[in-house]
């Protein structure tokens, strides 16, 4: 008997009760019943290959091929950056009208005397659109006619970790798939030797960087091969990237092939999707040993490009990560998420915000400019957002004040991939407390993102625990058509 036959015989004997019923449920009778209950069951539920998605082709005409999501972790203050409120400046130091706040959810200001705090920095008009944004963002102001600012975004969460979960997954419950995982599951990736979903983290020179847990890029109940892969911003992007002394690439290729052959034989017996994931991960890890060094080697970038971004390659900065994001996009990565972790300003707002703005302002301009120069802007969706907004009330009655968490109003911007240019959408009340015009929420944002990628959000689901789960939720999310071309 051959080793392969012995292997099959052994595993046939070791077949578990769970595996037996898993296989039995795939019978013709079960399939026929399933199609009566849910006709879409006959559609592909797994990618045909490691880089193809289950929606091939996507049902709608796609404007975007990829997403670059710029996350300002901590909650940037819209009242100092994008939402100019002269009335709030007039009421600086006065009590906040109780009619606005009575019975409202507040984070750390519950039971505290609420005092208005005017904008800490001036606003200027930029571009042909004469859009008002903060004087702290002159580089972004230079391209303001290329972006769409949404001032009326709202969210359900009011504390950091649940708010990140909600923004990334559409739920405050841990364990749901992140938007990057949903998108790579649906569309796959054009990158054959890099992950389809990559996360890059940077920390400025702030006092206490906002913690961001790896579950924010988890694949949740989707197959784990769709989870995000974090590349380190400094040093080796991936640990153990190089072979140890005495191990050649050819010999390692042989090891990977042998391990995957065993895994495939096992998978033929038990049909476990995690085995397919393991095979794909071995293959991807092997490919990344060659592709990642090329990715981070920016010696071929012009001095003009490096100067535009304002970074030193490999310095771990947000600017450096923006350059890597463009390089990942060129190589076919589907979803690229950058985190800047220093935006939690409960105090020292006036002292800290200029530093944070300077760390991202030029880099955001450079990323958009670079994509435009390379003909990639029109099919790349760029999103800039925190996890929530900030209150118009001051956080401290004494000392250098900041602003508290706020979920009733936040500002963000989008660009590229069929997004209207030079548009300001939505508005808040005179004091910036709540969105009042064209009010939208995170579910709508996810629906819009999927729409631009060619995905009908209400029909894009995954069966889990008896429910058809969706990134955009089941609360009636709507595409924000008024910001689209």
CORPEJO-V222924 format. One record per helix or strand of 3 or more residues. SS is the DSSP state (2 for helix, 1 for strand). FROM is the first residue (numbers start at 1). LEN is the number of residues. Records with the same first field share a line. If there is no record, write none. Layout:
SS->FROM-LEN  FROM-LEN
//
This chain:
2->3-11  17-8  28-10  39-4  78-4  86-5  98-4  138-5  144-3  160-10  179-9  214-4  224-3  249-22  273-24  303-7  318-13  349-25  377-3  442-11  457-3  481-3
1->66-7  123-4  131-4  147-8  197-6  229-3  335-6  380-6  389-6  403-4  410-6  423-3  435-3  462-3  467-3
//
